[in-house]
Every structure is written in structure tokens, then in C-alpha cells.
Amino acid sequence: MNQPVTPAGELMADYHAAWLPWEAFSAIGSRRSAIHGEGLLADTVRREVEDACARFGGATGADEDAELVLALYSWSALPAAAEKLRNSVAEDPGDEGFVLARQDGVTVLLAGGPAGLLYGFFHLVRLGEAAFGADHPPRTHRPVMRRRMLDHWDNVAVHDVMGQVERGYAGGSIFWSDGALTKDPARVRAYGRLLAASGANAVSVNNVNVHAVEARLLTDRLDDVASVADELRPYGIGVYLSVNFASPIMLGGLPSADPLDPAVQDWWARTTARVHRRIPDFGGYVVKADSEGQAGPFAYGRSHAEGANMLAAALAPYGGVVYWRAFVYNHRQDWRDRSTDRARAAYDHFAPLDGQFADAVILQVKYGPIDFQPREPVSPVLAAMPNTRLAVEVQVTQEYTGQQRHVCYLAPLWREVLGFRPWGASGATVADVAAGTGPGGSPGGGGGGLVAVSNVGDDRFWTGHPLAQANLYAFGRLAWDPSLDPSAILDEWIDLTFTRGADGVPDQLRHTLHAIMDDSWRTYEHYTAPLGVGFMVNPGDHYGPSIDGYEYTQWGTYHFADRNGIGVDRTQATGTGFTAQYPHPWSSTYESPHDCPDELLIFFHHVPYTHILHTGATVIQHIYDTHFAATQRVHEIRSQWQKIHNVGLVDSDLHARVAERLNEQARSAEEWRDQINSYFLRKSGISDALGRRIY
Ligand code: GCV
């Protein structure tokens, strides 16, 4: 076969296409296009369009009869259709933005910069034939969040029990292999392409727990990082490194890593300068300090602001930033001491430092106060630091949401977090805070954006569970526009991933995927730990139920179930006082067991099993009902998926992978149901009102 092979074509051939199968390019590839722009990203777009045209019979380069014009807003000699659009729009849409119009039968996309050209191109891919329908006036698109980053918890070498990718459920790292740089750089490029098509624009390439081997990425293994950056750059993905705070000792031979020591500051300045010489567009550092055994400024009696600012000073001359994580807590707690509350920790450590961080610091805050549980209240830190640039961190990798063995579409969870209004109904949202448009305006010159722990590995389907690809896609889309509806994002993903032929996605497949995925987070929540209590997982690997697994440990994650009731009293009146970390009205809503939303009740309160929820059910009956119903639901979705196979609507290997995972999900859901229900029957002595079987 003498088909022209272009880079985009190779990428599609060798890896699972995910949301970029060839069919997604047919609308563009079958038309005549003109592209006006220069630079690396413009070249990427040109190559993408040429590649699609080679496959679908279109052509590039013809201005006069072009049906599609892609151009930079600032381009001097625009074809007539684009010139007309430029004259009609008031302003340049910004670096990553673009204006799209269809007029006189020509689709015109004017981008503010090369990145906008790239995002505009992928927007057209999403629209497909709809981009070439009826005329419409100019519509401007630009990302709400400037910073949209995936963190990889990848180790260069396999590291003890965590394996190569900490909390990774999709094989090994795509960046590193056998202690070295991957021998499959095209996979890195293909990943960058998928990310760009979702809207993400940055990647951190190693685990935040920075071990000795990984620490060296900063110095003598910098060439490896540069190689990864080279692969990602054509798709506009910037590269960041997780660094060990003790690097001056580990790598520089200094006696200390004290952030106020001039020798330490000098070491970071020189090291960072070298990084920027090698990777001129290097994004910056990610730091986990004084957390779960990682080094940090506390060892020198310094604050986290002093630690972060030192790194900011080294990065700022090059436009880099440090993402400093707020996940700091005592992981050696005495479980007998009920006054210590892990939920309080991030606020207690960081809120007093508001206003002390340098402009080049972004404080990266997990969405909940504990740790990526399926249900937590939004972290109060996000409402407590108006003078600090804040990023919201979520987990695409499903550490606590089924480890890519269970279907759990997470966009509804993230959407809920981003839409939460910490100051009440008329106040700003969490998305506003992350975008830098919340109270306090734009500290440090812009929001910290949205960060997620990636769920990708070298697995054939990228994400282990093929349906977990939707989470990666949805992350990029919500970072671009946090107001998007999760169900609409799912439709986009379905259209891109499963369209075959001119008729689009068959209704039966679309309905089945919605039935399986739309409520899958809620279903997962309902067959696992109840009412926001969290952490009833097996210690260590965090998979499957172990109700008391963490109850008498040092980790600070307890449920306090006894024969009378369950939950953690975090009230001001009688508990740990955590509710006071929220602004009004949430401080009083959470303080009251009667006002507190049901789904968070036992996160905030220790209540009797007979406590009546807003639904009218008692707590104990709710536990039984949700566990029976959600497990039943998993069985239903498993048979729905089977029906899809019977009529041949998806590739058989993808079908088989999902089917195998659904079997495990059904087994695991039953295990959760039976252990949770039996545990609470035995603790409470209260039978199920419906007399169902509990062991
Ligand atoms: C990378 C949780 C995970 C850890 C992870 C940590 C973090 O505790 O279980 O594996 O460490 O979060 O976010 O730093």
C-alpha cells in the first residue's frame, strides 16, 4: 500500500485511537482548506489537515475555493473570508483562543496565537460535519483556566510495592521504562496529541514522591526530560518536573536544604538556569513537601511560604512556576486522640500563610480535605486564601474510585466541585477561584487552574478500563470550560470515540453508554463507604472493602462506628471544629446534623443509626438500601453491555476488556455490599426493614 504516511497517521496506526480515530477527521479531510500561520503549532495543524486530506480526498493550500480557513488573527495577508471575519470581531481572542464563524458557505477560524489554532482545529474535529452546516455568526472560544495540567505519578524505575506508576492502573509509565527513557517516544507524542484534543496543556512527568533515581531528572538525567518535552511540544504540552526539596543535599552535596541558606538558594538558581537552558519552555516544578515522609522546610524551622518562595525565585526569571502541594498532614497520628483531625490539616498549615507566597507560586489543593475520596466536602482551603494563586487538584487515576476495574465516570464529581459556591448561592465558585476570577481577583497574575493525577499507562487502551478514557477526556474539557455539562461531555466523547460511518453513533450504543456511565460515580459511592465517611478500603492498595482497615492506624482516617452510631464529629460545638474552617453559610450548614446534606452527614457528624435523613430513611436503612440497589445496578449495566456485544456495536477486543472489568466490578460490589451491610447489622443490631439477606 502506497498510502502517504504522515506523523499523525503513524500515531493513529500504532496506538489505540481513543477519541481521535480516523473517522473523526473525515469532515475536515474531505474538504479544501487554507491554513495561514507559522511556528511549530501551526505546522502541527497543517500536518494534521494534510494527513486527513490524504485519507479523505480533500486538499490544502487553495485560498480562493477553500471551504475551511484556519488563520492567525494577526496574519497579514488573510483570504477574503477571513479578512471579513477579522473586521467583524472586536478583539484578538487571546493566545489560546479562537473565533469561529460560518459565512457564505465558508468556515473560518481565526486564532489569537498558534495554540489557539491547535485548539480550534480540535474543536472542528469535535464538531465534524456540524462545522460545515448553516452559516452562523462569530463565536469566541477561549479556556476559562489558563493552566490545565496532568500530573503523572510515574517512577523512572519500578519502586517497591507501588510498582512503576504510583496508584497507576494502566500498566507501566509511558515516559520511563526499565529505569531509562522510554524507547517508544511516539507513544508520548500520541499522548500529547490526545491531551491537546481534550484541552490540557501541561504534564508533570514524574511522581511527587521523588525517590533517588527520579531526583536526578533535575540534573544528570535532564536530557531524558528534554526528550519527553521534545515529543510533547508539537502539541502545545508544557513539561514540569516533580522535585525533591532535599535535592541540594541529594544531588548538590550541600549539608542542608534550608530555603534561607544562600548556598541552597544559589544551588536552586544555578540548577534551574541549567534546566531552562536545556528546555527553554520548561514549565516549572511540582513539590510535595513535609508530607508522607517527603522532605520539606519544616526540618529547618521554615514555613511553606519560605520553602515555596525560594523555588519561585529560581523559576521566575524564566517565567516558570512552582506548584506547591497543600496535601500536608500528620501521617503518624495517635488514633486514640480524637481531637486531632486530618481534615483540618491543610487549612491549619496554609490559611495563615495567605498573602506570603510569591507570584510564581501556585498552591495546589486537593478538592477535598482528606484524600480524593468518592465523596468529601470541598476543601475549605479553596475559600481561605484570596491572596494566593490556587489550583484545584483532582484524581483521574481511580485510586479510590474502583482503580479502573470499576466504571466510574468522574466528570459529575468534578463538575460538582467546580460549581460549588463556598460563600453561598450568590458567591463565586471553586472554578472562579481556580481561574483567578474569585475573591481577591487574580493573585500572582492568574489562577492556578486545574490539575489532575493522570490515569494513563502503557496499556493498549491507555487507561486499563477503556471507558476510563472518558475521564481523561472530561478532565481536559472541564479545565477548558468548567461549566460544561458532564452528560454533554460524555456525548462528545462517545461521538468521537465510537462514530463509524456516515450515520454516526448508533442510538443503542449511545443509550447504553449513558446508562452505564452517567450515574456510575453515584452508583460507586452507594455500594462503597456510606454518607461521606470515606476510607473503608484495604490499607495499602486501597482496593475493596476493609471497614476497620484504617480504624486503629496512624493515618488519621477513622469512622468511629460503635453499637450506637457512626461518623466523625467535626462540629465546633462538640467536635474537632473543622466546620469553622468554612465561610458562612456552609460553616453553619455543616455544623447542624439537620441541615448538613445527607451525602456528607457522617463526614461531619457522629449520629445514631436511627438518625432520620432528609430522604426520610434512617441512616442504617439508607446503608442497606443503597448497598442493595447499587449492587443490583452493577448487574444491570453488565447485562446492558452484553447486549451491545450481541449486535456487534463495538470492537470485540474493547468489548471483551470492558466485559472482563464489569465482571470484577460486579464481584467487588457484592463484596462491598455484603461486608458493609453485615458489619453494620452486627454493630447496630438493627435488621433490614425489607428483610433482605445480610450475613
Ligand atoms: C503520591 C495519597 C496516595 C499516595 C499519594 C498521595 C499524594 O495518599 O495514596 O500514593 O502519593 O496521596 O497525593 O501525594
Residues whose N, C-alpha, C, O or C-beta is under 5 A from the ligand:
A	BS01	GCV	E166 N209
